[in-house]
């Protein structure tokens, strides 16, 4: 954030975010007849010049409109064509062609971006879902294509008794997409973001070169691409770290009526070594009252089942659900069904993640929760999350936390 010397409202801030995103992908003026003719000419050139691809170059209106939309449905910028690559070599070819023609290029995973970040008006959108191979699984990590989803990876790693340290809440997110943003989940309180567990990347740079980079090899590029929103290179493959996987998970929900108590108790749970899963959210009881739910969990293998009474005896919750036991795969898998909960997600909506220093969180939330219009669109408990994390676990330079 840049200090402009004056404060602005949250609404004005959100409008600036949308306008800034729109400005990246679209010219301020409308299309002229000349620009449409030029677009048609470039489209013909794409068909003529990009004939040796292993994947598919798609020009139909439905595919272009789908690539011109995203999870937020706020910005709409249709590309000239969509590439479903058959290999990283297709991505190299398209980036080089785009350089010669002066075209925008964006890579899109499963369409979970917002504000047009993965769109390319009058350019080329590369759908990473064409890159779906899992190359290897082992103690050295998982070597996977960018279009593989975290659910697909977890299903494969669990067969070897392994798991990525951090899994997102939604299983249908692509690996390349989340590594371009950050990637957080219920284990982030202990392990940080998914970008903190990347061992190596294969990247197609803006100059059209396919480059392998890591912490020890071309590390400047490595750290510019992780959480870099695709601005310095397109991820085509990644090697991510793995840990031994548990077989089971026991979870419990703790309820609090007071915000200050909830934040203090969630921070106490954060410092404990007892919990492998930790997430929290606001529950709106009515127009003037809200409560706070802390969901905690422990991973284990075999028996006995962890004793939650011992783990939670220091926490001063007001109510608690009965502990529930899931297989580890069952614990992960239901999230695929809630990635796009229903028809309302086809309507324009904002998605906003904000990291606050612990000392400022209560003041900010008290102010927001005292003004119902501030959270009118986020009354569903799954939409208003409040979880404490430790900044020490987030080490990737571009994933900024206080």
N, C-alpha and C positions, 0 to 999 in steps of 0.2 A: 504494500500500500504506500502511495506517495502522499506526503503531507502537503496539502494545498493551502494551509494556513487558515482554513475555516472548516467547521464541522458540517456534515451532511446527514440527512435522515437515512434510515435503512432502506426506505423505498427508493430514494434517489440513488443510493449505492447500487441497489439491484438493477435499476434502469440503466445505470452506467455500465454494469457488467454485461447486460444484454446488448446495449448499443456497441460496446467495444467488441464483443464477439461477432456481431453482425458486420461491423466495419472490416473485420479481417477477411471475411468471406465474400463480400459483395461491394461493388462500387457504389458510391453515394448517388450517382445519377442512374436513371433508368436505361434499359437497353435501347439502342437505336437500331434501325433497319440494317445499318452497316455492321453492327456488332453481331446481329443474328446471322447475317450472311457469313461473317468471319467464323462464327461458331460452327456453322454447317460445313464450311471448308475444312476446318480442323478435324471435324468428325469424319469426313471423307478421308483425310490424311491418316487418321488413326486406323481406319479399316485397311487402308492400302499399305501402310508402313509397318504395322505391328502384326505381321502374319506368322512369325515363327514362335509364338508363345505356346508354352505347354498348358496354360490355363485357358480361360475364356474371357474375351472382351465383350461386354454386354452394352447394348445401346437402347433397349426397349424402354418406353416411358415408365412402366411400373417399377423397374429396377432402379432407374435414375431417380424417381421420386422417393423410393425407399431410402436410397443413399443420401437424399437431400432432407431427411428427417432424422430425429434422434429421440432419446428418452424423454427429453423435456418438451418437445413439440413447440418450441418457441421460435427457433430460427429454421428457415427452410431455404436451402441453397442447392439446387440440382446440378450435378456434374454433367459433362458431356458424355461420359461413359463410366462404366464400372468394371474393374478387373477382378476376377476371381483367379488368383495366381495358382499355377501348378507347382511352382518352385520359387525360391528366392531369386533365381535368375530372371523370372518374369517381372519381379519388382524392380530389379536393376534396369531392365530394358525400358520399362514404363517411366521410371524416374529420368533416365537419360533422354527419352523422347520429350518428356515434359520440359526439361531444361532447354532443349533446342527450340521448342515452340513457345516457351514462356508461360507454361500452364501451371496452375496450382495443383498440388497433390496432397491427399490426405489418406491415412490408413484407418479403417474402421473394423472393429472386432464384431461384437454382437449388438451394436447400436445402443450402448448404454451411456454414451457421452451426452453432454448437455450444452446448450448455448452455441451449437454449430461447430464445436471444437474438432469434430471429425468429418466436416463437410468441405467441399471444394467447388464453389460455384464456377461453372464453365470450365472446370478442370477435370481431374481424374480421381476417383475414389477407389482405393484398393481394399477389397474385403479380405481380411486376414483369415476368414473361415476357409479359404482355399488351401491354407497351410495347416494341415491337421495331423502331421505325423509325430508320434512319440518315439524318439530315436533310441533312447536307452534309459534304464532305471537302475540305480545302484547306490553304493555308499558314497560315490563321487557326485551324486545328485541326479536330477532328472534333466535330460537333454530333449527339449521339445520345441515344436514349431509354435509360432506366435498365435495361430488361430485355435490351438487346443484350449478348451475351457478348463477351469480349475476342477470342475466336477469330473471331467474325463480323466484328468491327470490323477486325481485322488483315487478314483476307482482302480486305476492301473497300479499306483504305488502301494495301495493297501494289499494288493495281492502279494507284494514282497515285504509286507509288514512295515511300510514306511509312509510318511505323510509330510507335506510341506508344513513348516512351522506355523505359518499364518494362513488361514483360509478365510476368504471373504464370506459375507453373509449370503450372497447370491452365487449359486454354483455355475450359472450360465455365462459368467464373464470370461472373456478371453485373457490368456496369460499376457500376450503382448499389450493388450489394452490397459490392464491394471498396472503393469510395470511402467507404462508411459505416464501413469498418474500417481501411483503410490501403493494402494491396496492395503486396506485395514480390515480387521475382523475381531471376533471375540477373544482371540489370543494376543492382540496387539498390546495389551497392558503388560505382557511379559516379553514379547518378541518383536515389538515395533511393527513396521510395515513390511509388505511383501518385497519391496525394493531393497530392504536391508538383508535379504537372503539370496540375492542373485550372485552367482559365481562367475558367469560369463554371458556375453551377449554377441549375437551376430546381427549386424546393423547395416542397412543400406543408407549411406550418407546422402546429403543433398547434392553432391557431385556425382552420384550414381555409382559409387564403389561399395562393394560388399566387404565389410571389415569385421574381424573378430576382436573384441575388446574385453577387458576385465580389470580388476583392481591393480594388477601388475603389468598389464599390457594395454597400451593406449588408454590409460585410465582417465584422461581428460574427456575423451569421447564417452567412455563408460558412464561417468558421473553426470555428463550433460544429457544423456539419453534417459537414464533412470529418473522417473518423475519429471521428465522434460517436456511432456505434452506433444511429442513428435516434432518439436521444432528443430532439433539437431540431427535427426536420423530416424529411420523407421525400423523397429525391431522385427526381425524375421524369425529368429530362433533365440532360445535362452537356455542356460543351464542354471537350475535353481536348487538350493540346498534342501535336504530332506532329514527328518528325524525319525526315530522309531515310533511307530503309531500305537496308540492304545487300542484296546478292543472294545471298551465300553466307556460311557460317560454318565455321570449322575449330576442332575441339575436341580436347582431350587430357586424359587422367586421369593424375595424379601420385600415387604412393603413398608413405606414410611410416609407420614403425612406432612412432615416439616422438611423444607428444602435444605436448610442448614444442617440438620441431622443427617439427611440422606447423603449430602456431599461429604460430610466428615466420615460417615460409615463406609461409603464407597472408597474413600481414600485409605481408610484403615484396611479394607479388603485388598486394595491395590498393593499395599506394603506386605501383605501376608504371602507366604509361600504355599498356602493351602488351596488356591483356586487357579485352575488352568483356563477357565472361561469366565469372562466378566463383561457384562453389558448392562446398561441402564436406560430407562426412558420415563417420560412424563405420561401419566394417565390422567385424562381430564374427566373428572366425575360429573361436573356440571359447569355452567357458565362462570362460576365464581370460585370453584374449588378444584385443586389438582392434587394428586398424590404421586409418589415416586416409587418405581419398581427397580430393584437391583436383581439381575439374574446372574447367578454364580454357578460354576460347575467344576467338577474334578474328573480328570481322565484316569483310567486304571485298566489293568489287564488281569484276567483271572479273578481270583477271590482273595480276601473278602471284599465286599463293597465298602468304600470309604464311609466313615462315620461322620455325617454332616453335623451332627450335634456338637462334636468336639471342634470341628472347623469353624462353626458359627457362634460359639458360646460367648465370644467377645463382642459380637455385633448386637446393637440395641434396636433391632427391628420391632415393628409393632405387630405384624402378621407374617406368616410364612406359609407357602404352599407345601404340600407333601413332596419330598424328593422324587424325581422321576429318573428312571434308568433307560438309556438308549444304547444300542450298538453305536460304535463310532461312525460307521457309514450312515446309519439311520439318523444320527445327530446332524450330519452334514447334508444329507440328501434332501430333506424337505424344503430347503431353501430354494431349490430350483423352481418349486411351485409358487413361490411368493415374489419372484423377481419382477413380475409384472402382474400385480394383484387383480386387476379387473379393468372394465371398460373406461373407468375414470382416468387411467393412465394414458389414454389416447388424447386426452385434453391437455392443453398447454399447462405446464406447472414448473415451478422452480425447485431446484435441488441445491442446497447450500450447506457446506461443512465448514465449521469454524473452530479454531483452536484458541483457547484462552489460557493465560496463566492461572494457576489455581487461585491466586489471591483475588482475581477479578470475576471469577465465574459466578459466585453467589450474587454479587451486585447486579451483573448483567441479567441473569435469569430472573431475579426478583422483579426487575424493571419490565422485562418482556411479559412475564406471567401476570403482572398486574394490569396489562393492557390487552384484552382479548383480541383486538383487531390485529395485534402483532403476530398472533399465532393462529389466525382464523383458518388458514389452509393446512394446518399441521395437527389437527386434533386427534387423528388416528395415532394410537400409541407407537406404531411402528415408524411413524414419521418424525417424532420429536425425541431423538435420542440424546442422552446426557451421560457420558461415560468418562471416568478419570483414567488417564494414561500417564506413564512416566516418560518424560522427554529424553531420558538417558538411553532409552531403547531405540530411538529413531536417529539413525546415523547418516542416512543418505542426504547429501548436501542440498539438493533441490526440494526435498520434502520438508518444508519449513514448519517448525513448531516453535512455540515460545521457549 
